[in-house]
Amino acid sequence: MENSLKYFKLPTKFGRVDVVHILNDGKVVFSEKDLEPFEQKFKWVNRAVVSDLILELKVQTDAGRKSIIAIYENGKLKIHTNISRNFTKYGSLNDFVL
């Protein structure tokens, strides 16, 4: 049993997780400060659930990559995992809403 433990190794580095809010007009809001004028539109968001998702995704995301939690004004939440850390076209995430 002792030998089998050496094969189990937790990752030492985690990937990054970004949380973005996307308005119906496609505008992307990154920071809490910028979100203040739109808070009523995202009142439905359960912050505890988002916090749990962040912790879960940090472990699942490879080092050097990132995952994105996209929260949409229309009440949808979409997760994009293990994408390039260089991805910056957050506005295009709006195209993927079902």
C-alpha positions as CSV (number, residue, x, y, z in Angstrom):
1,M,0.0,0.0,0.0
2,E,2.8,2.4,0.8
3,N,4.3,2.1,-2.7
4,S,1.0,2.9,-4.4
5,L,0.9,6.3,-2.8
6,K,4.0,7.4,-4.7
7,Y,2.0,7.3,-7.9
8,F,-0.7,9.7,-6.7
9,K,0.6,13.2,-7.0
10,L,-1.4,16.4,-6.8
11,P,-0.6,19.1,-9.3
12,T,1.8,21.7,-7.9
13,K,0.7,24.5,-10.2
14,F,-2.9,25.3,-11.1
15,G,-4.3,27.1,-14.1
16,R,-6.1,30.4,-14.0
17,V,-9.8,30.9,-13.8
18,D,-11.4,34.1,-15.2
19,V,-14.9,35.2,-14.4
20,V,-16.6,37.5,-16.9
21,H,-20.1,38.9,-17.1
22,I,-21.6,39.2,-20.6
23,L,-24.4,41.6,-21.3
24,N,-27.1,40.9,-23.8
25,D,-25.6,43.5,-26.2
26,G,-22.3,41.6,-26.1
27,K,-20.4,43.9,-23.8
28,V,-18.0,42.1,-21.5
29,V,-17.5,43.1,-17.9
30,F,-14.3,42.0,-16.2
31,S,-14.1,43.6,-12.8
32,E,-16.4,44.0,-9.9
33,K,-16.0,47.8,-10.1
34,D,-17.2,47.8,-13.7
35,L,-20.0,45.5,-12.8
36,E,-21.6,47.9,-10.3
37,P,-23.9,49.7,-12.8
38,F,-25.2,46.3,-14.0
39,E,-25.5,44.5,-10.7
40,Q,-29.3,44.3,-10.9
41,K,-29.1,42.4,-14.2
42,F,-27.0,39.8,-12.5
43,K,-28.9,39.6,-9.3
44,W,-29.8,36.0,-10.1
45,V,-26.2,34.8,-9.7
46,N,-25.4,32.7,-6.7
47,R,-22.0,33.8,-5.6
48,A,-21.4,30.7,-3.5
49,V,-21.9,28.5,-6.6
50,V,-19.5,30.6,-8.6
51,S,-16.9,30.4,-5.8
52,D,-17.2,26.7,-5.7
53,L,-16.8,26.5,-9.5
54,I,-13.7,28.6,-9.3
55,L,-12.1,26.3,-6.8
56,E,-13.1,23.2,-8.8
57,L,-11.8,24.6,-12.1
58,K,-8.5,25.7,-10.6
59,V,-7.6,22.1,-10.0
60,Q,-9.0,20.9,-13.4
61,T,-7.2,23.6,-15.4
62,D,-3.7,22.8,-16.6
63,A,-0.8,25.0,-15.6
64,G,-0.2,27.5,-18.3
65,R,-3.8,27.5,-19.4
66,K,-7.0,29.1,-18.1
67,S,-10.7,28.4,-17.8
68,I,-13.4,30.9,-18.1
69,I,-16.7,31.2,-16.3
70,A,-19.0,33.3,-18.5
71,I,-22.1,34.6,-16.7
72,Y,-24.7,35.9,-19.1
73,E,-27.3,38.6,-18.4
74,N,-30.0,36.3,-19.8
75,G,-29.5,33.8,-16.9
76,K,-27.1,31.4,-18.5
77,L,-23.7,30.3,-17.1
78,K,-21.2,28.7,-19.3
79,I,-17.8,27.2,-18.5
80,H,-14.9,27.1,-21.0
81,T,-12.1,24.9,-19.7
82,N,-8.4,24.6,-20.5
83,I,-8.2,27.2,-23.2
84,S,-5.1,29.1,-24.2
85,R,-3.9,31.6,-21.6
86,N,-3.5,34.1,-24.5
87,F,-7.2,34.0,-25.3
88,T,-8.6,37.6,-25.0
89,K,-11.6,37.6,-27.3
90,Y,-14.1,37.4,-24.5
91,G,-16.8,39.1,-26.6
92,S,-16.8,36.0,-28.9
93,L,-18.0,33.9,-26.0
94,N,-21.4,35.4,-26.6
95,D,-21.5,33.4,-29.9
96,F,-21.5,30.2,-28.0
97,V,-24.7,30.7,-25.9
98,L,-27.3,28.1,-26.6
